Amino acid sequence: PDFWRYRDYVIDAFNSGDADHISACFAEDAELSIPHGPDPWGFQIVGRKAIRELYARRLEDIPDLRWQREEVFACGERGVMIITLNGRTRSGGTLNYRGCAVCTFRDGKILTMDSYWKGPVPYVVDDLKIGP
């Protein structure tokens, strides 16, 4: 199996609003790296169960979370999906990010997913506010 066969399945799962459907895309021993965290690689979640818990919490806060696929680059079992992520948090915040997920597949499941995001989010660097 290769990345091209699974790109739509993965996007559909992430748009399902169902943490079980999303986690079913991942191998039991999968590794998911998300952009925000204490380490240079962000925050890493290991294992399908932990990934399911992460998305269950995320969907509680962002029930209408949507991924829109923009471009896909693939080579065998590896690929990159460039996406736009949108949603509204329960507290009224709006998400509108462009990002990518760098993935490796094994036996039709995501083995690794390393995600990167950018968008209109304020950051503080050395007391200098950057962003809206």
Salt bridges, closest charged atoms under 4 A:
ASP8 OD1 - ARG7 NE 3.89
ASP8 OD1 - ARG69 NH1 2.36
ASP20 OD1 - ARG52 NE 2.62
GLU28 OE2 - ARG48 NH1 2.64
ASP29 OD1 - ARG106 NH2 2.56
